[in-house]
């Protein structure tokens, strides 16, 4: 059974790709002292000169985790074998291997032909429950990392979505007998893939290209007071490109199309209704994660200093990208993109977010609708368009 973190339930094993390590035939116990000495010298040379990305990652994190450093509160690379419960351990192992394979098989069209170092995806161990994701390049590798608490948060967010009666009604499964683990896992995978694609975009669009200093993109910051419109434009770019890639994979890959439909309790038949269902699922998980990390800024001046745009701005951008994808590929009609539909989707996705933070969202939305807020939004989208045209 797939369970939210912090819940003790029987674990369900995930299918995990196991790689066998080839061992060298050393001739049993009869190996000569000379051969053993030669082998050890070879191993020392190998360990000295061959770069292992997981070792490089762990060393980087542990060397920069002091007070006021880039990775303050981080312990290092997460030892997945020690993660509990077993169901969560298996899920993280699957995500780590699946993401690594996907990144290694990256297509030319996805990267736009951008040259970059080889990718490495991993999870990090942290203290104080830090939920974050990062993209950075270091020592010949393009790293994408997520902290264990972020994985736990995504699992819990999508569990709440899968149990929500309004969400299930949106998916047309409110009264139907359906595998709740399947719904949960389908939503988790969509949300995970959106964040993975976001970090991937920071690499392929050169938002974190290294210079003389380490450039670390952090997605979820408690305080954002040193940002700029340029950084916010890059975040919109990452949201939009990730959305386009995920929708393309979801709607155009027959295996993914079928598996998500079946996970949501529907037959794996391609139809206009199925296309609309997958669009709905995409927006539910993306709006949900934006709401979960909503940072309230109710002064106009503060908006210009953010690293990430306010959620309403990011949501508008994702809707525009999805509408563009639909116009180019035809899975849903333009009439599907009605403001009333997105009001309902937002309300449904936000309703599962715990806490009282929702009470202050209206103030920020009102600010963005004011003349000052509209000028900010226009300046941001002008910066975004300028950066996009420059990259063409």
DABEL-V681848 format. One record per residue. N is the residue number from 1. SS is DSSP state (hx for helix, st for strand, lp for the rest). Layout:
n->(N;N)
ss->(SS;SS)
This chain:
n->(1;2;3;4;5;6;7;8;9;10;11;12;13;14;15;16;17;18;19;20;21;22;23;24;25;26;27;28;29;30;31;32;33;34;35;36;37;38;39;40;41;42;43;44;45;46;47;48;49;50;51;52;53;54;55;56;57;58;59;60;61;62;63;64;65;66;67;68;69;70;71;72;73;74;75;76;77;78;79;80;81;82;83;84;85;86;87;88;89;90;91;92;93;94;95;96;97;98;99;100;101;102;103;104;105;106;107;108;109;110;111;112;113;114;115;116;117;118;119;120;121;122;123;124;125;126;127;128;129;130;131;132;133;134;135;136;137;138;139;140;141;142;143;144;145;146;147;148;149;150;151;152;153;154;155;156;157;158;159;160;161;162;163;164;165;166;167;168;169;170;171;172;173;174;175;176;177;178;179;180;181;182;183;184;185;186;187;188;189;190;191;192;193;194;195;196;197;198;199;200;201;202;203;204;205;206;207;208;209;210;211;212;213;214;215;216;217;218;219;220;221;222;223;224;225;226;227;228;229;230;231;232;233;234;235;236;237;238;239;240;241;242;243;244;245;246;247;248;249;250;251;252;253;254;255;256;257;258;259;260;261;262;263;264;265;266;267;268;269;270;271;272;273;274;275;276;277;278;279;280;281;282;283;284;285;286;287;288;289;290;291;292;293;294;295;296;297;298;299;300;301;302;303;304;305;306;307;308;309;310;311;312;313;314;315;316;317;318;319;320;321;322;323;324;325;326;327;328;329;330;331;332;333;334;335;336;337;338;339;340;341;342;343;344;345;346;347;348;349;350;351;352;353;354;355;356;357;358;359;360;361;362;363;364;365;366;367;368;369;370;371;372;373;374;375;376;377;378;379;380;381;382;383;384;385;386;387;388;389;390;391;392)
ss->(lp;lp;lp;lp;lp;lp;lp;lp;lp;lp;lp;lp;lp;lp;lp;lp;lp;lp;lp;lp;lp;lp;lp;lp;lp;lp;lp;hx;hx;hx;lp;lp;hx;hx;hx;hx;hx;hx;hx;hx;hx;hx;hx;hx;hx;hx;hx;hx;hx;lp;lp;lp;hx;hx;hx;hx;hx;hx;hx;hx;hx;hx;hx;lp;lp;lp;lp;lp;lp;lp;lp;lp;lp;st;st;st;st;lp;lp;hx;hx;hx;lp;lp;lp;hx;hx;hx;hx;hx;hx;hx;hx;hx;hx;hx;hx;hx;hx;hx;hx;hx;hx;hx;lp;lp;lp;hx;hx;hx;hx;lp;lp;lp;lp;lp;lp;st;st;st;st;st;st;st;st;st;lp;lp;lp;lp;lp;lp;st;st;st;st;st;st;lp;lp;st;st;st;st;st;st;st;hx;hx;hx;hx;hx;hx;hx;hx;hx;hx;hx;hx;hx;hx;hx;hx;lp;hx;hx;hx;hx;hx;hx;lp;lp;lp;lp;lp;lp;lp;lp;lp;hx;hx;hx;hx;hx;hx;hx;hx;hx;hx;hx;hx;hx;hx;hx;hx;hx;hx;hx;hx;hx;hx;hx;hx;hx;lp;lp;lp;lp;lp;lp;lp;lp;lp;lp;lp;lp;st;st;lp;lp;lp;lp;lp;lp;lp;lp;lp;lp;hx;hx;hx;hx;hx;hx;hx;hx;hx;hx;hx;hx;hx;hx;hx;hx;hx;hx;hx;hx;hx;hx;hx;hx;lp;hx;hx;hx;hx;hx;hx;hx;hx;hx;hx;lp;lp;lp;lp;lp;lp;lp;lp;hx;hx;hx;hx;hx;hx;hx;hx;hx;hx;hx;hx;hx;hx;hx;hx;hx;hx;hx;hx;hx;lp;lp;lp;lp;lp;lp;lp;hx;hx;hx;hx;lp;lp;lp;lp;lp;lp;lp;hx;hx;hx;hx;hx;hx;hx;hx;hx;hx;hx;hx;hx;hx;hx;hx;hx;hx;hx;lp;lp;lp;lp;hx;hx;hx;lp;lp;hx;hx;hx;hx;hx;hx;hx;hx;hx;hx;hx;hx;lp;lp;lp;lp;lp;lp;hx;hx;hx;hx;hx;hx;hx;hx;hx;hx;hx;hx;hx;lp;hx;hx;hx;hx;hx;hx;hx;hx;hx;hx;hx;hx;hx;hx;hx;hx;hx;hx;hx;hx;hx;lp)
